[in-house]
Amino acid sequence: MSDPKSRLISLLRELSVRTGTFTLASGKTSDFYVDARQTTLHAEGSRLVAEMVLDILHVGVTAVGGLTMGADPIACSVAAVSTHQGKPMHAFLIRKIAKGHGTGHFCEGLANVPEGSMVAIVEDTTTTGGSLIEAAEKAKKAGLVVVQCITVVDRQEGAAERIEEAGWTLEALTTRSELLD
């Protein structure tokens, strides 16, 4: 069996990578599209991503989360797989718009993630870094300490630099160049 990164790249190429003309969430037009949810929602892909995220988490991180919907399968699979590795890691989800009812929170799952907890923000595909930065800022407002930003695929279009300017470092499980190699 191949190493986890090689297998993840293979699954991404098979299930998620498309060529053609696409309009991205950033508004840019691209000849390369990655619908990483096709891989993060796949049984094996979900496990691989979770294991790879768990392998690079900083010491002290107690939870992973990010903007719904791209981060949801990642955060939840990390939480599930973490229990099998004997190092439980909770998940939390960040809404793009606060609930208009109930508690009105942006972040869900905070009963398991107390204020002051060290967390990692995750995302499926990163282009400009805007969604990751938005998630990190909302997590900070919820009282969490963001110590890590992780993406499944870095499209290598400026996200790493923009996230660094915002005070964090982007860690990618794979990149555009690796997927197109």
Contacts in CASP RR format, 6 or more apart in sequence:
PFRMAT RR
TARGET T0000
AUTHOR 0000-0000-0000
METHOD contacts of the structure
MODEL  1
MSDPKSRLISLLRELSVRTGTFTLASGKTSDFYVDARQTTLHAEGSRLVA
EMVLDILHVGVTAVGGLTMGADPIACSVAAVSTHQGKPMHAFLIRKIAKG
HGTGHFCEGLANVPEGSMVAIVEDTTTTGGSLIEAAEKAKKAGLVVVQCI
TVVDRQEGAAERIEEAGWTLEALTTRSELLD
1 7 0 8 1.000
2 10 0 8 1.000
4 48 0 8 1.000
4 51 0 8 1.000
4 52 0 8 1.000
5 52 0 8 1.000
5 173 0 8 1.000
5 174 0 8 1.000
7 44 0 8 1.000
7 48 0 8 1.000
8 39 0 8 1.000
8 45 0 8 1.000
8 48 0 8 1.000
8 49 0 8 1.000
8 52 0 8 1.000
8 152 0 8 1.000
8 173 0 8 1.000
8 174 0 8 1.000
9 174 0 8 1.000
9 178 0 8 1.000
9 179 0 8 1.000
11 39 0 8 1.000
11 42 0 8 1.000
11 44 0 8 1.000
11 45 0 8 1.000
11 48 0 8 1.000
12 34 0 8 1.000
12 36 0 8 1.000
12 39 0 8 1.000
12 152 0 8 1.000
12 153 0 8 1.000
12 174 0 8 1.000
12 179 0 8 1.000
13 179 0 8 1.000
15 38 0 8 1.000
15 39 0 8 1.000
15 42 0 8 1.000
16 34 0 8 1.000
16 35 0 8 1.000
16 36 0 8 1.000
16 37 0 8 1.000
16 38 0 8 1.000
16 39 0 8 1.000
16 153 0 8 1.000
17 32 0 8 1.000
17 33 0 8 1.000
17 34 0 8 1.000
17 179 0 8 1.000
17 180 0 8 1.000
18 32 0 8 1.000
18 33 0 8 1.000
18 34 0 8 1.000
18 35 0 8 1.000
19 31 0 8 1.000
19 32 0 8 1.000
19 33 0 8 1.000
20 31 0 8 1.000
20 32 0 8 1.000
20 33 0 8 1.000
21 29 0 8 1.000
21 30 0 8 1.000
21 31 0 8 1.000
22 29 0 8 1.000
22 30 0 8 1.000
22 31 0 8 1.000
22 32 0 8 1.000
22 33 0 8 1.000
23 29 0 8 1.000
23 30 0 8 1.000
24 30 0 8 1.000
24 33 0 8 1.000
24 127 0 8 1.000
25 127 0 8 1.000
25 131 0 8 1.000
26 127 0 8 1.000
26 128 0 8 1.000
26 130 0 8 1.000
28 127 0 8 1.000
28 128 0 8 1.000
28 157 0 8 1.000
30 155 0 8 1.000
32 155 0 8 1.000
32 176 0 8 1.000
32 180 0 8 1.000
34 124 0 8 1.000
34 125 0 8 1.000
34 153 0 8 1.000
34 155 0 8 1.000
34 176 0 8 1.000
34 179 0 8 1.000
35 125 0 8 1.000
36 70 0 8 1.000
36 124 0 8 1.000
36 125 0 8 1.000
36 152 0 8 1.000
36 153 0 8 1.000
37 69 0 8 1.000
37 70 0 8 1.000
37 73 0 8 1.000
37 124 0 8 1.000
39 45 0 8 1.000
39 49 0 8 1.000
39 152 0 8 1.000
40 46 0 8 1.000
40 49 0 8 1.000
40 70 0 8 1.000
40 73 0 8 1.000
40 74 0 8 1.000
40 77 0 8 1.000
40 124 0 8 1.000
40 152 0 8 1.000
41 73 0 8 1.000
46 73 0 8 1.000
46 77 0 8 1.000
47 77 0 8 1.000
47 81 0 8 1.000
49 74 0 8 1.000
49 77 0 8 1.000
49 78 0 8 1.000
49 152 0 8 1.000
49 173 0 8 1.000
50 74 0 8 1.000
50 77 0 8 1.000
50 78 0 8 1.000
50 80 0 8 1.000
50 81 0 8 1.000
50 82 0 8 1.000
51 81 0 8 1.000
52 173 0 8 1.000
53 64 0 8 1.000
53 74 0 8 1.000
53 78 0 8 1.000
53 120 0 8 1.000
53 122 0 8 1.000
53 150 0 8 1.000
53 173 0 8 1.000
54 78 0 8 1.000
54 81 0 8 1.000
54 82 0 8 1.000
54 85 0 8 1.000
54 87 0 8 1.000
54 89 0 8 1.000
56 150 0 8 1.000
56 171 0 8 1.000
57 64 0 8 1.000
57 89 0 8 1.000
57 120 0 8 1.000
57 148 0 8 1.000
58 118 0 8 1.000
58 120 0 8 1.000
58 147 0 8 1.000
58 148 0 8 1.000
60 118 0 8 1.000
60 147 0 8 1.000
61 89 0 8 1.000
61 118 0 8 1.000
61 119 0 8 1.000
61 120 0 8 1.000
61 147 0 8 1.000
61 148 0 8 1.000
62 89 0 8 1.000
62 90 0 8 1.000
62 113 0 8 1.000
62 117 0 8 1.000
62 118 0 8 1.000
62 119 0 8 1.000
63 89 0 8 1.000
63 90 0 8 1.000
63 91 0 8 1.000
63 92 0 8 1.000
63 112 0 8 1.000
63 113 0 8 1.000
63 117 0 8 1.000
63 119 0 8 1.000
63 120 0 8 1.000
63 144 0 8 1.000
64 74 0 8 1.000
64 75 0 8 1.000
64 78 0 8 1.000
64 79 0 8 1.000
64 89 0 8 1.000
64 90 0 8 1.000
64 91 0 8 1.000
64 92 0 8 1.000
64 119 0 8 1.000
64 120 0 8 1.000
64 121 0 8 1.000
64 122 0 8 1.000
64 150 0 8 1.000
65 71 0 8 1.000
65 74 0 8 1.000
65 75 0 8 1.000
65 91 0 8 1.000
65 92 0 8 1.000
65 93 0 8 1.000
65 94 0 8 1.000
65 119 0 8 1.000
65 120 0 8 1.000
65 121 0 8 1.000
65 122 0 8 1.000
65 135 0 8 1.000
65 139 0 8 1.000
66 72 0 8 1.000
66 75 0 8 1.000
66 92 0 8 1.000
66 93 0 8 1.000
66 94 0 8 1.000
66 121 0 8 1.000
66 122 0 8 1.000
66 123 0 8 1.000
66 132 0 8 1.000
66 135 0 8 1.000
66 139 0 8 1.000
67 94 0 8 1.000
67 95 0 8 1.000
67 96 0 8 1.000
67 123 0 8 1.000
67 131 0 8 1.000
67 132 0 8 1.000
67 134 0 8 1.000
67 135 0 8 1.000
68 93 0 8 1.000
68 94 0 8 1.000
68 95 0 8 1.000
68 96 0 8 1.000
70 123 0 8 1.000
70 124 0 8 1.000
71 93 0 8 1.000
71 94 0 8 1.000
71 121 0 8 1.000
71 122 0 8 1.000
71 123 0 8 1.000
71 124 0 8 1.000
71 135 0 8 1.000
72 93 0 8 1.000
73 124 0 8 1.000
74 122 0 8 1.000
74 123 0 8 1.000
74 124 0 8 1.000
74 152 0 8 1.000
75 91 0 8 1.000
75 92 0 8 1.000
75 93 0 8 1.000
75 122 0 8 1.000
76 91 0 8 1.000
78 89 0 8 1.000
78 91 0 8 1.000
78 122 0 8 1.000
79 88 0 8 1.000
79 89 0 8 1.000
79 90 0 8 1.000
79 91 0 8 1.000
82 88 0 8 1.000
82 89 0 8 1.000
90 109 0 8 1.000
90 112 0 8 1.000
90 113 0 8 1.000
91 109 0 8 1.000
91 112 0 8 1.000
92 107 0 8 1.000
92 108 0 8 1.000
92 109 0 8 1.000
92 110 0 8 1.000
92 112 0 8 1.000
92 113 0 8 1.000
92 119 0 8 1.000
92 139 0 8 1.000
92 144 0 8 1.000
93 107 0 8 1.000
93 108 0 8 1.000
93 109 0 8 1.000
94 106 0 8 1.000
94 107 0 8 1.000
94 108 0 8 1.000
94 135 0 8 1.000
94 138 0 8 1.000
94 139 0 8 1.000
95 105 0 8 1.000
95 106 0 8 1.000
95 107 0 8 1.000
95 108 0 8 1.000
96 134 0 8 1.000
98 104 0 8 1.000
98 105 0 8 1.000
98 106 0 8 1.000
99 105 0 8 1.000
105 142 0 8 1.000
106 138 0 8 1.000
106 141 0 8 1.000
106 142 0 8 1.000
107 138 0 8 1.000
107 139 0 8 1.000
107 142 0 8 1.000
107 144 0 8 1.000
110 142 0 8 1.000
113 119 0 8 1.000
113 144 0 8 1.000
115 142 0 8 1.000
115 143 0 8 1.000
115 144 0 8 1.000
116 143 0 8 1.000
116 144 0 8 1.000
116 145 0 8 1.000
117 144 0 8 1.000
117 145 0 8 1.000
118 144 0 8 1.000
118 145 0 8 1.000
118 147 0 8 1.000
119 139 0 8 1.000
119 144 0 8 1.000
119 145 0 8 1.000
119 146 0 8 1.000
119 147 0 8 1.000
119 148 0 8 1.000
120 146 0 8 1.000
120 147 0 8 1.000
120 148 0 8 1.000
120 149 0 8 1.000
120 150 0 8 1.000
121 132 0 8 1.000
121 135 0 8 1.000
121 136 0 8 1.000
121 139 0 8 1.000
121 146 0 8 1.000
121 148 0 8 1.000
121 149 0 8 1.000
121 150 0 8 1.000
121 168 0 8 1.000
122 149 0 8 1.000
122 150 0 8 1.000
122 151 0 8 1.000
122 152 0 8 1.000
123 131 0 8 1.000
123 132 0 8 1.000
123 135 0 8 1.000
123 149 0 8 1.000
123 150 0 8 1.000
123 151 0 8 1.000
123 152 0 8 1.000
124 151 0 8 1.000
124 152 0 8 1.000
124 153 0 8 1.000
125 151 0 8 1.000
125 152 0 8 1.000
125 153 0 8 1.000
125 155 0 8 1.000
126 132 0 8 1.000
126 151 0 8 1.000
126 153 0 8 1.000
126 154 0 8 1.000
126 155 0 8 1.000
126 159 0 8 1.000
126 170 0 8 1.000
126 172 0 8 1.000
127 155 0 8 1.000
127 157 0 8 1.000
127 158 0 8 1.000
127 159 0 8 1.000
128 157 0 8 1.000
128 158 0 8 1.000
128 159 0 8 1.000
128 162 0 8 1.000
129 158 0 8 1.000
129 159 0 8 1.000
129 162 0 8 1.000
129 163 0 8 1.000
129 170 0 8 1.000
130 159 0 8 1.000
130 162 0 8 1.000
132 149 0 8 1.000
132 151 0 8 1.000
132 159 0 8 1.000
132 163 0 8 1.000
132 168 0 8 1.000
132 170 0 8 1.000
133 162 0 8 1.000
133 163 0 8 1.000
133 166 0 8 1.000
133 168 0 8 1.000
136 146 0 8 1.000
136 149 0 8 1.000
136 166 0 8 1.000
136 168 0 8 1.000
139 146 0 8 1.000
140 146 0 8 1.000
146 168 0 8 1.000
148 168 0 8 1.000
148 169 0 8 1.000
148 171 0 8 1.000
149 163 0 8 1.000
149 168 0 8 1.000
149 169 0 8 1.000
149 170 0 8 1.000
149 171 0 8 1.000
150 170 0 8 1.000
150 171 0 8 1.000
150 172 0 8 1.000
150 173 0 8 1.000
151 159 0 8 1.000
151 170 0 8 1.000
151 171 0 8 1.000
151 172 0 8 1.000
151 173 0 8 1.000
152 172 0 8 1.000
152 173 0 8 1.000
152 174 0 8 1.000
153 172 0 8 1.000
153 173 0 8 1.000
153 174 0 8 1.000
153 175 0 8 1.000
153 176 0 8 1.000
153 179 0 8 1.000
154 160 0 8 1.000
154 170 0 8 1.000
154 172 0 8 1.000
154 174 0 8 1.000
154 175 0 8 1.000
154 176 0 8 1.000
155 175 0 8 1.000
155 176 0 8 1.000
156 175 0 8 1.000
156 176 0 8 1.000
156 177 0 8 1.000
157 176 0 8 1.000
159 170 0 8 1.000
160 169 0 8 1.000
160 170 0 8 1.000
160 172 0 8 1.000
163 169 0 8 1.000
163 170 0 8 1.000
164 170 0 8 1.000
END
